[in-house]
Amino acid sequence: MQGFFLFPAPYSLYFNTFAKKRVIDSMATSALYQSIEILSQEKGIDPGIVVGAVEEAIALATRKFYKTQENMRGELNKETGEITAYVYKTVVADEDEIEDPVNQITLAEASELAPGVEVGSEIRMYRDTSPLGRIAAQLAKQIIFQKVREAERDTVFQEYAHREKEVLTATVKRVEGQDIIFDLGKAEARCPKREQSRLEQFSVGERVRVVLLKVDRAAKGPQVIVSRAAPELVQNLFQSEVPEIYDNTVVIRAIAREAGERTKIAVQSRDKDVDPVGACVGMKGMRVQSIIRELRGEKIDIIEFSEEITTFAEKALQPAKVSRVSITDLGEKQLEVIVDDTQLSLAIGKKGQNVRLAAKLLGWKIDIKSEEEKRQEVEQQMQALAGGPTTPIEQVSELGETIIQKLVAAGITTVEALADMTPEQLEEIPGIGEKTLEKISVAVRHYFGHFEEGEAAEKPEGEAEVLTAPAAVGTAEAELENAAEVLEETESASAEQAEKKLDAASKSSVALAEELAEEQGVTAEEQAIENVSPADAEESEDEGGA
């Protein structure tokens, strides 16, 4: 008897009773209802929903078979599994109260079918379902599948609709085109191409973490949409790897991410003794390296958060070194960042990625300029404030159309800008050589020379007149003549006083002429020669010859 156990009478009686109860329960429940229960458990829906779908399908199939518009219902017997269909009509007092002859019956007619019936109650009249046939069964099958599918979608919606932005663990089920289908356990989820990282490739059966984006009830396929590119995934990974973030000692204030490329994360410590960046990096970078491996090598910049927006902007643009940050528009949240000329490309990043992520992290618009660009902008603003003239380069006709086109293509559109350029800068323009450079120089000089002549011709009143040396001599002679006239007209003046006046006028005119001559670099002898008329010159030559 080794290896066998004998139960005492009470235990054997208990097991016999339990077995009999299971047999009775299985006999009481039909095979059809058992199948409905199994289907309900697999789909996660209430068995009553499936039973209702079966009854509705039978009623519709029966109505279509008998080609009637009467109200019809189906009924499933849980014990026997028998499905019946019946027409029900509402009992009214007499024919005067009948509004719908198809679905109403008088009390007299109802009493013949079912004695004791009352007004307002319903009377059933069963229809035979045995002759329905294959077409009716197919129709019932479609209706049942449709109802079950709708019930399943409602269940999935109620399960996941309130869990948006939550990180779930899913299993890769299959790949459909560019989309990945994940199994969440109770439902399938779809990850579209735009929500995937370009660095990641998954195999069927692999378990990964995904972010639940939304539940789309109108979708034909899986209605749960998940993502591997959402910033919440990075946040969840840091919470898993960094204990200080998990216990809220270090807080993640902002995340900006471009999946598969780079992520910027701003952290802040609530404890002054805890370094937020160091806590996230970990000893020898172990913590952040673990997250980078999970993201298949995506770069991560960890930045310390600052309430001062200018300081935060300097840190957000790392690894570039920022010279200065200023707020240009507080209402529109716009910043102007000035960097050294050598740091401009690093601050902008590859295809503008660094400044784009920094702007997303800050929530402000960022305008990056180099020191040279800012200097030129300030100069232009000063010129605009000073009201400096700007003349289109097309007005210099001596340049020619070909040269003008080359200059305009290089961004030189005004004569003033052309005049400010050095010969070295002009030679850097494609198509500008030495001969062209000389032609440009001559044309610009001629243009400004004509411009100055025009200004002299249109000299405004009250402007001081500058006398040349010949003009000064003529003025002195005029003064001498005036003095002589004064001498003649003044009879009362003595001869001695008149001579003194003449000497003073003569000396002043000569001194004025010599002073102007010295300013213009002309000697007194040369000036005297220039002032001699041709007739006087001939007389002097004759005298010399004599």
C-alpha positions in Angstrom: 0.0 0.0 0.0 3.0 2.2 -0.2 2.4 5.5 -2.1 -1.4 5.6 -1.7 -3.3 7.7 0.8 -6.7 6.9 2.2 -8.9 9.8 3.1 -11.1 9.6 6.2 -14.7 9.4 5.6 -15.4 13.1 6.1 -12.8 14.2 3.5 -13.9 11.7 0.9 -17.5 12.8 1.4 -16.4 16.4 0.9 -14.6 15.6 -2.4 -17.6 13.6 -3.7 -19.9 16.4 -2.9 -17.7 18.9 -4.6 -17.4 16.8 -7.8 -21.2 16.3 -7.9 -21.7 20.0 -7.6 -19.3 20.7 -10.6 -21.2 18.2 -12.7 -24.5 19.7 -11.8 -23.2 23.2 -12.6 -21.9 22.1 -16.0 -25.1 20.4 -16.8 -27.1 23.5 -15.7 -25.0 25.8 -18.1 -25.3 25.1 -21.8 -22.3 24.7 -24.0 -23.3 27.9 -25.9 -23.3 30.0 -22.7 -19.9 28.4 -21.7 -18.5 29.6 -25.0 -19.9 33.0 -24.4 -18.2 33.2 -20.9 -14.8 32.1 -22.4 -15.1 34.7 -25.1 -15.9 37.4 -22.6 -12.9 36.5 -20.5 -10.6 36.7 -23.5 -11.9 40.0 -24.6 -12.3 41.4 -21.1 -15.9 42.3 -21.5 -19.1 41.5 -19.6 -20.8 38.2 -20.6 -24.2 40.0 -20.5 -23.0 42.2 -23.4 -22.3 39.1 -25.5 -25.7 37.5 -24.6 -27.4 40.7 -25.5 -25.6 40.7 -28.9 -26.7 37.1 -29.6 -30.4 37.9 -28.7 -30.4 41.0 -30.9 -28.8 39.2 -33.8 -31.5 36.4 -33.7 -34.3 39.0 -33.5 -33.0 40.9 -36.6 -32.4 37.7 -38.5 -35.9 36.5 -37.7 -37.5 39.8 -38.7 -35.6 39.8 -42.0 -36.7 36.2 -42.7 -40.4 36.8 -42.1 -40.2 40.2 -43.8 -42.1 42.0 -41.0 -41.8 45.3 -39.3 -43.2 44.1 -36.0 -41.3 44.6 -32.7 -39.2 41.5 -32.2 -36.9 40.2 -29.5 -34.6 37.3 -29.0 -34.1 35.2 -25.9 -31.3 32.8 -24.8 -32.0 30.1 -22.3 -29.0 29.8 -20.1 -29.6 26.2 -19.0 -30.7 24.7 -22.3 -28.9 27.0 -24.7 -32.1 27.4 -26.8 -32.6 30.7 -28.6 -36.1 31.8 -29.3 -37.6 34.9 -31.0 -40.9 36.5 -30.3 -43.1 39.4 -31.4 -44.5 41.6 -28.6 -47.4 43.9 -28.9 -48.8 46.4 -26.5 -52.4 45.9 -25.3 -54.8 48.9 -25.7 -58.5 49.2 -24.6 -60.2 49.3 -27.9 -59.7 50.0 -31.6 -60.1 53.8 -31.1 -56.9 53.9 -29.1 -54.8 52.0 -31.7 -52.1 54.2 -33.2 -49.8 51.5 -34.5 -51.7 48.5 -35.8 -48.5 46.5 -36.3 -47.3 46.8 -32.8 -50.6 47.3 -30.8 -53.5 44.9 -30.1 -56.9 45.5 -28.6 -57.8 44.0 -25.2 -60.5 41.7 -26.7 -58.0 40.1 -29.2 -55.4 39.8 -26.5 -57.8 38.1 -24.1 -58.4 35.4 -26.6 -54.7 34.6 -26.9 -53.9 35.1 -23.2 -56.9 35.3 -20.8 -56.5 37.7 -17.9 -54.3 40.2 -19.8 -54.6 43.8 -18.8 -54.4 47.1 -20.7 -50.8 48.5 -21.0 -49.2 45.1 -20.8 -47.3 43.2 -23.5 -48.3 40.0 -25.2 -45.8 37.7 -26.8 -46.2 35.7 -29.9 -43.3 33.4 -30.6 -41.9 32.8 -34.1 -40.3 29.6 -35.3 -36.5 30.0 -35.8 -35.8 26.6 -37.2 -36.2 27.6 -40.9 -34.0 30.6 -40.7 -31.2 28.9 -42.7 -27.6 29.8 -43.5 -28.1 33.4 -44.6 -29.8 34.3 -41.4 -27.1 32.6 -39.4 -24.4 34.6 -41.3 -26.2 37.8 -40.6 -26.5 36.9 -36.9 -22.7 36.1 -36.8 -21.8 39.5 -38.3 -24.0 41.3 -35.8 -22.5 39.4 -32.9 -18.9 40.2 -34.0 -19.8 43.8 -34.4 -21.3 44.1 -31.0 -18.4 42.3 -29.4 -15.9 44.5 -31.2 -17.7 47.7 -30.0 -17.9 46.3 -26.5 -14.2 45.5 -26.6 -13.3 49.0 -27.8 -15.4 50.6 -25.1 -13.6 48.5 -22.5 -10.2 49.5 -23.8 -11.2 53.1 -23.9 -12.3 53.0 -20.2 -9.1 51.2 -19.3 -6.6 53.5 -20.9 -8.3 56.9 -21.5 -7.3 58.3 -18.1 -3.7 57.1 -18.3 -2.3 59.4 -21.0 1.4 60.3 -20.6 1.9 57.2 -18.5 4.8 54.9 -19.1 3.8 51.3 -19.8 5.7 48.1 -20.3 4.8 46.5 -23.6 5.9 43.6 -25.8 6.6 43.9 -29.5 3.9 41.9 -31.2 4.4 42.6 -34.9 5.5 45.2 -37.4 3.0 46.6 -39.9 4.7 48.7 -42.6 6.4 51.5 -40.7 4.3 51.1 -37.6 5.1 48.8 -34.6 2.3 47.0 -32.9 2.8 46.5 -29.1 0.9 44.2 -26.8 -0.1 45.9 -23.6 -1.8 42.8 -22.1 -5.4 43.9 -22.3 -5.1 45.6 -25.7 -2.9 46.3 -28.6 -1.1 49.6 -29.1 0.3 51.2 -32.3 3.5 53.2 -32.5 3.6 55.2 -35.7 6.8 56.2 -37.5 6.8 59.8 -36.2 6.8 58.5 -32.6 9.8 56.3 -33.1 13.5 57.0 -32.6 15.6 56.6 -35.7 18.3 54.8 -33.6 16.0 52.1 -32.4 15.0 48.8 -34.0 13.0 46.1 -32.2 12.5 42.4 -32.7 9.2 40.5 -32.0 8.9 39.5 -28.4 11.2 42.3 -27.0 9.9 44.1 -23.9 10.3 47.9 -24.0 8.9 50.9 -22.2 6.5 53.1 -24.1 4.6 56.3 -23.4 0.8 56.2 -23.8 -0.1 59.2 -26.0 -3.8 58.9 -26.5 -6.7 56.6 -27.1 -8.4 57.0 -30.5 -11.9 55.6 -30.6 -12.3 56.3 -34.3 -9.3 54.2 -35.4 -9.9 51.1 -37.4 -7.0 49.2 -36.0 -5.5 49.4 -32.5 -6.9 52.5 -30.9 -4.2 53.0 -28.3 -1.3 55.2 -29.6 2.1 54.9 -27.8 5.4 56.7 -28.3 9.1 56.1 -27.9 9.9 59.7 -28.8 8.0 61.5 -26.0 9.9 63.5 -23.4 8.1 61.6 -20.6 10.1 58.5 -21.5 13.3 60.3 -20.6 11.8 61.6 -17.4 10.7 58.1 -16.4 14.1 56.7 -17.1 15.8 59.4 -14.9 13.3 58.6 -12.1 14.2 54.9 -12.3 18.0 55.5 -12.4 18.4 58.6 -10.1 17.1 58.1 -6.5 17.3 61.8 -5.8 14.7 62.4 -8.5 12.5 59.5 -7.3 12.3 61.0 -3.8 11.9 64.6 -5.1 15.2 65.9 -3.8 16.1 66.8 -7.4 13.2 68.0 -9.6 13.1 67.9 -13.4 11.9 71.4 -14.4 11.9 71.1 -18.2 12.7 68.6 -21.0 13.3 69.3 -24.7 13.9 66.3 -26.9 14.4 65.4 -30.5 14.3 61.6 -30.5 17.4 59.8 -31.8 19.4 63.1 -31.8 19.7 65.0 -28.6 17.8 65.7 -25.3 18.2 68.7 -23.0 16.9 68.3 -19.5 16.9 71.1 -16.8 17.1 70.0 -13.2 16.9 71.8 -9.9 17.8 70.7 -6.4 15.7 71.3 -3.3 18.6 70.6 -1.0 21.5 73.1 -1.2 23.9 70.3 -0.3 22.9 68.2 -3.4 24.3 69.0 -6.8 21.5 68.3 -9.3 23.7 67.8 -12.3 26.1 65.6 -10.4 23.3 63.5 -9.0 21.9 62.9 -12.5 25.3 62.1 -14.0 26.4 59.7 -11.3 29.8 58.5 -10.4 31.9 58.3 -13.5 28.7 58.9 -15.5 27.2 55.6 -14.7 23.6 56.8 -14.2 23.4 58.9 -17.4 25.2 56.2 -19.4 22.6 53.7 -18.4 19.8 56.0 -19.8 21.8 56.6 -22.9 22.1 52.8 -23.5 18.3 52.5 -23.1 17.8 55.2 -25.7 20.3 53.5 -28.1 23.0 56.2 -27.9 20.9 59.4 -27.8 22.9 62.4 -26.5 21.7 64.0 -23.3 22.6 67.5 -22.0 21.9 67.9 -18.2 21.5 71.6 -17.3 21.0 73.3 -13.9 17.8 75.3 -13.9 17.8 79.0 -13.0 14.9 81.3 -12.3 16.9 84.1 -14.0 16.0 83.7 -17.7 19.3 85.2 -19.0 21.4 82.9 -16.8 19.2 79.9 -17.8 19.6 80.8 -21.5 23.4 80.8 -21.2 23.4 77.3 -19.7 20.8 76.0 -22.1 23.0 76.9 -25.1 25.9 74.8 -23.8 28.4 73.7 -25.0 28.7 77.1 -26.7 30.1 80.1 -24.7 27.7 83.0 -24.6 29.0 86.6 -24.4 25.8 88.3 -23.3 22.0 87.7 -23.2 19.4 90.5 -23.3 15.6 90.5 -23.3 14.3 92.2 -26.4 10.5 91.7 -25.9 9.2 90.6 -22.5 5.6 90.2 -23.7 6.5 88.0 -26.7 9.3 86.3 -24.7 12.1 87.0 -27.1 15.8 86.9 -26.3 18.9 88.2 -28.1 22.0 86.2 -27.6 25.4 87.5 -28.6 28.3 85.0 -29.0 31.8 85.3 -30.3 32.3 84.8 -34.0 34.1 81.5 -33.4 31.2 80.2 -31.2 28.3 81.1 -33.6 28.2 77.7 -35.4 28.5 75.8 -32.1 25.7 77.8 -30.5 23.4 77.2 -33.5 24.2 73.5 -33.7 23.8 71.1 -36.5 20.9 72.2 -38.6 19.9 74.6 -35.8 19.4 71.8 -33.4 21.1 73.3 -30.3 19.3 76.7 -30.4 16.0 74.9 -31.3 16.2 72.7 -28.3 17.3 75.6 -26.1 14.3 77.7 -27.2 12.0 74.7 -26.5 13.6 74.2 -23.1 13.2 77.9 -22.1 9.9 78.5 -23.7 11.3 81.7 -25.3 12.3 82.7 -28.8 16.1 83.0 -29.2 17.8 85.2 -31.8 21.6 84.4 -32.0 24.0 86.9 -33.4 27.8 87.1 -33.6 29.8 90.1 -32.3 30.4 91.2 -35.9 26.8 91.0 -36.9 25.8 93.0 -33.8 28.4 95.7 -34.6 27.1 96.1 -38.1 23.6 96.3 -36.9 24.5 99.0 -34.4 26.3 101.0 -37.1 23.3 100.8 -39.4 21.0 101.9 -36.6 23.3 104.9 -35.9 23.3 105.8 -39.5 19.6 105.6 -39.6 19.3 107.8 -36.6 21.8 110.3 -38.1 19.7 110.4 -41.2 22.6 109.6 -43.5 21.9 109.7 -47.2 21.5 106.4 -49.1 21.9 106.6 -52.8 21.1 103.5 -55.0 24.1 102.2 -56.7 22.3 102.3 -60.1 22.7 106.1 -60.1 26.5 105.8 -60.8 26.2 105.3 -64.5 29.9 105.1 -65.1 30.0 101.7 -63.4 28.1 99.9 -66.1 25.4 97.3 -65.8 27.7 94.3 -65.5 29.6 95.7 -62.5 26.4 96.9 -60.9 24.9 93.4 -61.1 28.1 91.9 -59.5 28.0 94.5 -56.7 24.2 94.0 -56.1 24.7 90.2 -56.0 27.4 90.7 -53.3 24.9 92.8 -51.2 26.2 96.3 -52.1 23.2 98.3 -53.1 24.1 101.9 -52.1 26.9 104.2 -53.2 27.7 104.9 -49.5 28.3 101.2 -48.8 30.5 101.0 -51.9 32.6 104.0 -50.8 33.1 102.5 -47.3 34.6 99.3 -48.7 38.3 98.7 -48.9 40.0 97.5 -52.1 40.7 94.2 -50.4 37.1 93.7 -49.7 36.1 94.6 -53.2 38.6 92.1 -54.7 36.9 89.3 -52.7 33.8 89.8 -54.8 33.6 87.3 -57.7 34.4 89.0 -61.0 36.1 92.1 -59.5 39.7 92.4 -60.7 42.3 95.2 -60.7 41.0 96.9 -63.7 37.4 96.7 -62.5 38.6 98.0 -59.1 40.2 101.0 -60.7 37.1 101.7 -62.7 35.0 101.6 -59.6 37.3 104.0 -57.8 37.2 106.5 -60.6 33.4 106.3 -60.9 32.9 106.8 -57.2 35.3 109.8 -57.1 33.6 111.4 -60.1 30.2 110.8 -58.6 31.1 112.5 -55.3 32.9 115.3 -57.2 29.8 116.2 -59.2 27.8 115.9 -56.0 30.1 118.5 -54.3 29.9 120.8 -57.3 26.2 120.7 -57.2 26.2 121.6 -53.5 28.5 124.5 -54.2 26.2 125.8 -56.9 23.2 125.6 -54.5 25.0 127.2 -51.6 22.4 128.4 -49.0 22.1 132.0 -47.9 24.2 133.1 -45.0 27.0 130.6 -45.6 30.5 132.0 -45.2 32.2 132.7 -48.5 35.8 131.5 -48.8 37.9 133.9 -50.9 40.7 132.7 -53.1 43.9 134.7 -53.5 42.9 136.4 -56.8 39.6 137.3 -55.3 41.3 138.8 -52.3 43.5 141.0 -54.5 40.5 142.2 -56.4 38.8 143.0 -53.1 41.8 145.0 -52.0 41.8 147.1 -55.2 38.1 147.8 -54.7 38.8 149.0 -51.2 41.5 151.3 -52.5 39.1 152.8 -55.1 36.5 153.3 -52.4 39.1 155.0 -50.2 40.1 157.4 -53.1 36.5 158.3 -53.6 36.1 159.0 -50.0 39.2 161.2 -50.1 37.9 163.2 -52.9 34.4 163.6 -51.4 35.7 164.7 -48.0 37.0 168.3 -48.6 37.3 169.0 -44.9 39.7 166.2 -44.3 43.4 167.1 -44.4 45.8 165.6 -46.9 47.7 164.0 -44.1 44.6 162.2 -42.8 43.7 161.0 -46.3 47.2 159.6 -46.9 46.9 157.7 -43.6 43.6 156.2 -44.6 45.0 155.1 -48.0 48.1 153.5 -46.4 45.9 151.6 -43.9 43.6 150.4 -46.6 46.5 149.3 -48.8 48.3 147.5 -45.9 45.1 145.6 -44.9 44.3 144.5 -48.5 47.9 143.3 -49.0 48.0 141.5 -45.7 44.7 139.8 -46.5 45.9 138.7 -49.9 49.2 137.3 -48.4 47.3 135.4 -45.6 45.0 133.7 -48.1 47.9 132.9 -50.4 49.8 131.2 -47.6 46.8 129.1 -46.7 46.5 127.9 -50.3 50.3 127.3 -50.7 50.8 130.2 -53.2 53.7 132.6 -52.8 53.2 136.4 -53.1 55.3 136.5 -56.3 53.3 133.7 -57.9 50.1 135.4 -56.9 51.3 138.7 -58.4 52.1 137.0 -61.6 48.7 135.4 -61.8 47.0 138.8 -61.2 48.9 140.5 -64.1 46.6 141.0 -67.1 47.8 139.9 -70.6 48.1 143.6 -71.6 50.3 144.4 -68.7 52.4 141.4 -69.4 53.1 142.6 -72.9 54.0 146.1 -71.7 56.4 144.6 -69.1 58.0 142.4 -71.8 58.5 145.5 -74.0 60.0 147.4 -71.2 62.3 144.5 -70.5 63.3 144.3 -74.1 64.1 148.0 -74.2 
